[in-house]
Amino acid sequence: MEIDYASCKRLGSSYRALPKSYQQPKCTGRTPLCKEVLNDTWVSFPSWSEDSTFVSSKKTQYEEHIYRCEDERFELDVVLETNLATIRVLEAIQKKLSRLSAEEQAKFRLDNTLGGTSEVIHRKALQRIYADKAADIIDGLRKNPSIAVPIVLKRLKMKEEEWREAQRGFNKVWREQNEKYYLKSLDHQGINFKQNDTKVLRSKSLLNEIESIYDERQEQATEENAVVPVGPHLSLAYEDKQILEDAAALIIHHVKRQTGIQKEDKYKIKQIMHHFIPDLLFAQRGDLSDVEEEEEEEMDVDEATGAAKKHNGVGGSPPKSKLLFSNTTAQKLRGMDEVYNLFYVNNNWYIFMRLHQILCLRLLRICSQAERQIEEENREREWEREVLGIKRDKSDSPAIQLRLKEPMDVDVEDYYPAFLDMVRSLLDGNIDSSQYEDSLREMFTIHAYIAFTMDKLIQSIVRQLQHIVSDEICVQVTDLYLAENNNGATGGQLNTQTSRSLLESAYQRKAEQLMSDENCFKLMFIQSQGQVQLTIELLDTEEENSDDPVEAERWSEYVERYMNSDTTSPELREHLARKPVFLPRNLRRIRKCQRGREQQEKEGKEGNSKKNMENVDSLDKLECRFKLNSYKMVYVIKSEDYMYRRTALLRAHQSHERVSKRLHQRFQAWVDKWTKEHVPREMAAETSKWLMGEGLEGLVPCTTTCDTETLHFVSINKYRVKYGTVFKAP
């Protein structure tokens, strides 16, 4: 009877209940207690990892090696224990036969269990040795044990020795395989990480990542018929500034050994890594080593590799390049908080900054893991010393004492420096990748996978740096930053960012013009509460043109209405008819101007108006642009309108006194009216006494004088208070 366990009642994920129609097999050996407590309902229903659709649950090839070793070890143990159990039973039978007489031995018989408690165990042990003849041997043991037992027992003992010897050889093989695959079997991420990371670190993948985010924003804004939101598309963190030194050291180490990069470019790269990048990230600048020392190192490398001493066919050393980043605003902001740096870059700079942030992040993770292991090691030693009273050396771990693990040449405290040395050796080709990965696994166990592609990452960074110092557009991007830095357009304090908006807009416009043939990215390095955040925004530099005839017609109508002030849209007329929102004074002024214009036309004073315009200087060069998708108007920088009348200043001086008095009289009339309505005479009198320091108790003795002065043609009262000394009665 086949049972569909998938449709049966479940208990968790591993047990199924047998259907009630299932007939239980009969068992004559069960007692009432067995029937009461033993399980006859629930059946184990395992779910194999190979059958699971969850990919991460599948065993890796290294786990398969470990499982296979354990299966082989278990099978051999079962064979040995089965054989040993049969030997013990037959030895007991042989001892019993030795105490019997010859007649009793001839009459002695064995049952199906051969003197033991299990019929199956001994039959399997004999079948494993005698194969097809096992039935005859078992029959001989049952019918004539006095003769068969010694022979079979001798054979079993011979096999026991043979298998024990084989087990010792197998144990050595199994141990080697376990040592070889144990750490790899624990590292479930390292196998796929190298393949996936190689794809992630490609320039195309990094560009596609931010472009896809940009496209999603555009599509969402189009679907919602809203304005595209402005803001960073990516936000990355630089959590520890100390890691910048290690990252720069690894990059420069690899740059020095690249014969395809000229020495002058190498020096520029060193300036970028030791000066420019720390300035952007508000970190301490690194030291630029002397050029002569660099040349000596490169000569040593050339001699060791058999390379020529002349690079690109030119001998000698180039003249020392000037410092590109001698004094920047970013350097001055290093010790401040709530500050930012602004940098507009192209594709190469963007890819470099992404790779540089990934390198710093991975170095920080390895460094943090090394620190955690140091803390764990110290806690373990402290516990052993306090609880067990044992003080062991660093190389006296139980695994090393049992010879299950080879002692490492590196102490736990030196794991991170040793890791940096291994990366340098890997870049130089002194160790292969498999040896490098195994050493990392021994030190950092399952956390080492993040550093498996460190050489590929550094090589990609060096390639981008080579483009940055040699490509024309990249050099112009850097020069533009330095030029705008002198203008104060590349950053400062966050609370004063609005004061630099015009300068930053001009910087952005120049950057977009420079990078018209490729993407333009806006990088902002923000330091807040000691943490540095890098935000990246892909800017929209494409011209917005609409090919839709309906959109073009709507656009032309909009521009025509905007330019012609006499026409009003139907929507605006309907809204104004329903609820006008004009100020009465504006209406009065407009009507007054219209009446004045009509009066001039009647009197024919066009000539006078032309004469009046002769004393006016004006400029009409204000430009603006419209975005088709939002109809937003944006004024063009450095385009302006102005109008100046030459006699305006003289007329202002002449009318200043009259206007000032008139405004003051109007204000004074309003104050007098309000005072008369809301302030009683008694309160006004008390206020005057209080101003003069009179009539109120509890005041400090003082003398108040009131002088009258004229300010802007208006008389004002100016009060002066002189406090006297208070004498207390004794």
Summary of the structure (lengths in Angstrom):
residues: 730
radius of gyration: 46.7
end to end distance: 119.5
largest distance: 163.4
contacts: 1792
relative contact order: 0.06
helix: 60%
strand: 11%
